[in-house]
Amino acid sequence: MAESDGEVEVERKEKTKHKGKHDKPKPWDDSSIDHWKIEKFDPSWNEGGMLEVSSFSTLFPQYRVPGNQILKKKAEKENPKLNRSMGQFWVYKEWIWTSREKYLQEAWPVVRGALKEFGVKAELNLVEGSMTVSTTRKTRDPYIIMKARDLIKLLSRSVPAPQAIKILDDEMQCDIIKVGGLVRNKMLSCIWSVCFCCISFLQERFVKRRQHLVGPNSSTLKALEILTGCYILVQGNTVAAMGSFKGLKQVRRVVEDCIQNKMHPVYHIKTLMMKRELASDPALANENWDRFLPKFKKKNVKQKKVKSKEKKPYTPFPPPQPPSKIDLQLESGEYFLSHEKKFAKKWQEKQEKQAERTAENKRKREAAFIPPTEPAKQDPSKSADDRNDVAEMAKSLKKKAKEFGKQKSLENVDAETYIAASEGAPSNKKKRKHS
């Protein structure tokens, strides 16, 4: 029996062989090794430096913001037809083009000094509005140029320079999420009302959903930053995030679900809080957390169903032409009447309609003088009959109550008293007979 068990184990081991040529156990396939850990770069690993020059450049965009907003009421003397209740005002907005040029010019020495430590050259071109980073002979880390590229990207997306410089650390990563194309109507549409002399800006879906992500007083954004351990900045059509790989993955999921209207960020925050509590418990570290996490169902608002028109069968022939006015007159014979007869007919129809209207108006006027119907008086004979019916009903109820009481008394009779009474009854009868 033991030999057969050993043979089965050998067969199982033979079956679990790797099929591929190179699918063999590797020395780094060990649970004790942390594959997510990033080791700090040592310049001794690349003493020769870079063979070719690598460079990246990006443009920092200009933003259009409202400047002085002048809101004036139109004087009633100039326009007496002006309606105050409709909120008719003259609105004037002066749009100012601003850019990151001034801020970048002030913060560029700090950025250049941070990149100089890694042997990366940085240039700021204010004429073209661009930033360029490139490797030099002193560059040792081959991946630092990718970090420098992310740095200028973050600077162009309005991330402050002290925060953006942190991307040069090996443990810090960044992700720029483009949310502008996730919503159909993202731009603000404006309606120019000429009759009321005002401009009203309508806030569309994109702006509302982006505001859900930020929350009141940036409370939602701060909660996400605490739970994910990432720095998040919402700017225009993009969301810039900095942190670990795990945190960036969570941030991207929350942002995409919010902008696509799949789930509100508040529900994601509740789930992340639950996961944080479960992770702190060592007993549940290796278990599935699905049974503990809340499940949120999206409630769709019922929308009006669009009435679909039934498709008619295709016919190559056009629909019949509706009859014209002359055709209708020919059918009725009115076309052949003289002008005098036509006029007399119209006059007669007019008189008939007028008579109907006068009769209707007269009926409405006379309806006000018609007295209301008085309630009919009750006959004394009928009232006497009703009284008799009530008396009979009372008698029947009393009779039924007595019968019900007798029945109850019979049910509650004691057995001993009943037997004693039954024994004494025949002796009384005999006495009566002898007497």
QUIBELKA-V340029 format. One record per residue. N is the residue number from 0. RES is the residue in one small letter. D_LAST is the distance of its C-alpha to the last C-alpha in Angstrom with 2 decimals. Layout:
# QUIBELKA-V340029
N,RES,D_LAST / N,RES,D_LAST
This chain:
# QUIBELKA-V340029
0,m,110.52 / 1,a,112.47 / 2,e,115.52 / 3,s,113.53 / 4,d,112.17 / 5,g,115.75 / 6,e,116.93 / 7,v,114.20 / 8,e,115.25 / 9,v,118.90 / 10,e,118.00 / 11,r,116.07 / 12,k,119.04 / 13,e,121.36 / 14,k,119.14 / 15,t,119.25 / 16,k,123.01 / 17,h,124.49 / 18,k,125.65 / 19,g,128.38 / 20,k,131.82 / 21,h,131.64 / 22,d,127.88 / 23,k,128.25 / 24,p,126.66 / 25,k,128.66 / 26,p,129.22 / 27,w,127.82 / 28,d,124.52 / 29,d,122.86 / 30,s,119.70 / 31,s,121.43 / 32,i,124.04 / 33,d,123.26 / 34,h,124.76 / 35,w,124.17 / 36,k,126.28 / 37,i,129.66 / 38,e,132.43 / 39,k,134.96 / 40,f,138.30 / 41,d,141.22 / 42,p,144.70 / 43,s,146.14 / 44,w,144.33 / 45,n,146.68 / 46,e,149.93 / 47,g,151.99 / 48,g,150.12 / 49,m,149.49 / 50,l,151.87 / 51,e,151.14 / 52,v,150.26 / 53,s,146.75 / 54,s,145.83 / 55,f,142.95 / 56,s,142.94 / 57,t,140.31 / 58,l,140.33 / 59,f,138.43 / 60,p,136.98 / 61,q,137.10 / 62,y,133.94 / 63,r,133.52 / 64,v,131.55 / 65,p,130.95 / 66,g,133.25 / 67,n,133.18 / 68,q,130.28 / 69,i,130.93 / 70,l,128.05 / 71,k,129.01 / 72,k,127.25 / 73,k,129.05 / 74,a,129.93 / 75,e,128.13 / 76,k,131.41 / 77,e,132.95 / 78,n,129.92 / 79,p,127.58 / 80,k,125.35 / 81,l,124.39 / 82,n,120.62 / 83,r,119.52 / 84,s,116.02 / 85,m,117.42 / 86,g,119.31 / 87,q,122.75 / 88,f,125.39 / 89,w,128.83 / 90,v,128.74 / 91,y,131.84 / 92,k,131.84 / 93,e,134.94 / 94,w,134.68 / 95,i,136.73 / 96,w,137.79 / 97,t,137.41 / 98,s,138.07 / 99,r,137.93 / 100,e,141.69 / 101,k,141.75 / 102,y,139.10 / 103,l,140.65 / 104,q,144.07 / 105,e,142.77 / 106,a,140.75 / 107,w,143.30 / 108,p,145.19 / 109,v,141.95 / 110,v,141.25 / 111,r,144.83 / 112,g,144.76 / 113,a,141.53 / 114,l,142.98 / 115,k,146.32 / 116,e,144.69 / 117,f,143.86 / 118,g,147.26 / 119,v,146.06 / 120,k,148.10 / 121,a,146.35 / 122,e,147.88 / 123,l,146.60 / 124,n,148.21 / 125,l,147.43 / 126,v,149.48 / 127,e,147.48 / 128,g,144.28 / 129,s,143.92 / 130,m,143.42 / 131,t,145.06 / 132,v,144.67 / 133,s,146.92 / 134,t,147.73 / 135,t,150.93 / 136,r,152.92 / 137,k,150.91 / 138,t,147.57 / 139,r,146.09 / 140,d,142.42 / 141,p,142.35 / 142,y,138.86 / 143,i,139.71 / 144,i,141.11 / 145,m,137.63 / 146,k,136.22 / 147,a,138.97 / 148,r,138.08 / 149,d,134.45 / 150,l,135.73 / 151,i,137.66 / 152,k,134.75 / 153,l,132.41 / 154,l,135.00 / 155,s,135.29 / 156,r,131.47 / 157,s,131.52 / 158,v,130.47 / 159,p,132.04 / 160,a,135.04 / 161,p,133.64 / 162,q,130.54 / 163,a,132.52 / 164,i,134.91 / 165,k,131.99 / 166,i,132.09 / 167,l,135.19 / 168,d,132.99 / 169,d,132.17 / 170,e,128.41 / 171,m,128.19 / 172,q,127.82 / 173,c,127.48 / 174,d,125.97 / 175,i,126.69 / 176,i,123.84 / 177,k,124.82 / 178,v,121.87 / 179,g,123.72 / 180,g,123.24 / 181,l,119.54 / 182,v,118.42 / 183,r,119.41 / 184,n,119.92 / 185,k,121.42 / 186,m,123.93 / 187,l,123.16 / 188,s,123.38 / 189,c,124.57 / 190,i,124.17 / 191,w,126.83 / 192,s,125.33 / 193,v,128.21 / 194,c,126.26 / 195,f,124.64 / 196,c,127.74 / 197,c,125.92 / 198,i,125.62 / 199,s,122.23 / 200,f,122.02 / 201,l,119.02 / 202,q,117.79 / 203,e,117.20 / 204,r,115.23 / 205,f,117.87 / 206,v,118.15 / 207,k,114.36 / 208,r,113.88 / 209,r,116.81 / 210,q,115.23 / 211,h,111.99 / 212,l,114.14 / 213,v,115.63 / 214,g,112.44 / 215,p,112.16 / 216,n,114.88 / 217,s,115.74 / 218,s,112.53 / 219,t,111.82 / 220,l,115.41 / 221,k,115.34 / 222,a,112.11 / 223,l,113.70 / 224,e,116.82 / 225,i,114.79 / 226,l,112.63 / 227,t,115.48 / 228,g,118.23 / 229,c,120.55 / 230,y,122.56 / 231,i,121.63 / 232,l,123.59 / 233,v,122.62 / 234,q,125.75 / 235,g,126.17 / 236,n,125.41 / 237,t,125.34 / 238,v,123.37 / 239,a,125.47 / 240,a,123.76 / 241,m,125.23 / 242,g,123.59 / 243,s,122.73 / 244,f,122.20 / 245,k,118.44 / 246,g,118.16 / 247,l,120.34 / 248,k,118.18 / 249,q,115.06 / 250,v,116.89 / 251,r,118.08 / 252,r,114.59 / 253,v,113.11 / 254,v,115.92 / 255,e,115.80 / 256,d,112.00 / 257,c,112.19 / 258,i,115.02 / 259,q,113.55 / 260,n,110.16 / 261,k,108.39 / 262,m,106.91 / 263,h,107.21 / 264,p,109.11 / 265,v,106.11 / 266,y,104.15 / 267,h,107.17 / 268,i,107.33 / 269,k,103.67 / 270,t,104.41 / 271,l,107.56 / 272,m,105.68 / 273,m,103.09 / 274,k,105.90 / 275,r,107.59 / 276,e,104.47 / 277,l,103.93 / 278,a,107.58 / 279,s,107.25 / 280,d,104.55 / 281,p,106.32 / 282,a,103.17 / 283,l,103.17 / 284,a,106.94 / 285,n,106.96 / 286,e,103.72 / 287,n,103.10 / 288,w,102.21 / 289,d,100.82 / 290,r,97.20 / 291,f,97.93 / 292,l,100.03 / 293,p,98.40 / 294,k,98.55 / 295,f,99.28 / 296,k,98.68 / 297,k,100.82 / 298,k,98.89 / 299,n,100.75 / 300,v,100.39 / 301,k,99.50 / 302,q,102.54 / 303,k,102.80 / 304,k,103.39 / 305,v,106.63 / 306,k,106.14 / 307,s,108.24 / 308,k,109.91 / 309,e,109.39 / 310,k,112.63 / 311,k,113.59 / 312,p,115.19 / 313,y,118.94 / 314,t,120.93 / 315,p,124.72 / 316,f,124.63 / 317,p,124.34 / 318,p,121.31 / 319,p,121.68 / 320,q,123.39 / 321,p,121.12 / 322,p,122.12 / 323,s,124.38 / 324,k,124.08 / 325,i,126.60 / 326,d,124.72 / 327,l,121.52 / 328,q,123.45 / 329,l,124.95 / 330,e,121.51 / 331,s,120.11 / 332,g,123.35 / 333,e,123.88 / 334,y,127.20 / 335,f,128.83 / 336,l,127.78 / 337,s,130.39 / 338,h,130.52 / 339,e,129.27 / 340,k,126.23 / 341,k,125.37 / 342,f,125.60 / 343,a,123.42 / 344,k,120.77 / 345,k,120.68 / 346,w,120.46 / 347,q,117.53 / 348,e,115.63 / 349,k,116.32 / 350,q,115.02 / 351,e,111.79 / 352,k,111.14 / 353,q,111.90 / 354,a,109.47 / 355,e,106.69 / 356,r,107.34 / 357,t,107.36 / 358,a,104.06 / 359,e,102.46 / 360,n,103.76 / 361,k,102.55 / 362,r,99.05 / 363,k,98.95 / 364,r,100.11 / 365,e,97.55 / 366,a,94.70 / 367,a,94.93 / 368,f,94.17 / 369,i,91.13 / 370,p,87.99 / 371,p,85.16 / 372,t,81.97 / 373,e,79.28 / 374,p,75.63 / 375,a,73.55 / 376,k,71.10 / 377,q,67.40 / 378,d,65.59 / 379,p,62.67 / 380,s,60.61 / 381,k,60.97 / 382,s,59.95 / 383,a,56.73 / 384,d,55.89 / 385,d,56.49 / 386,r,54.13 / 387,n,51.37 / 388,d,51.95 / 389,v,51.66 / 390,a,48.34 / 391,e,46.85 / 392,m,48.12 / 393,a,46.51 / 394,k,43.08 / 395,s,43.34 / 396,l,44.35 / 397,k,41.37 / 398,k,39.00 / 399,k,40.70 / 400,a,40.54 / 401,k,36.74 / 402,e,36.38 / 403,f,38.81 / 404,g,36.88 / 405,k,33.59 / 406,q,35.57 / 407,k,37.11 / 408,s,33.82 / 409,l,32.56 / 410,e,35.81 / 411,n,35.59 / 412,v,32.11 / 413,d,32.24 / 414,a,31.35 / 415,e,29.63 / 416,t,27.26 / 417,y,26.45 / 418,i,25.65 / 419,a,23.52 / 420,a,21.46 / 421,s,21.16 / 422,e,19.92 / 423,g,17.15 / 424,a,15.87 / 425,p,14.29 / 426,s,12.34 / 427,n,10.66 / 428,k,9.94 / 429,k,8.46 / 430,k,6.06 / 431,r,5.11 / 432,k,5.38 / 433,h,3.71 / 434,s,0.00
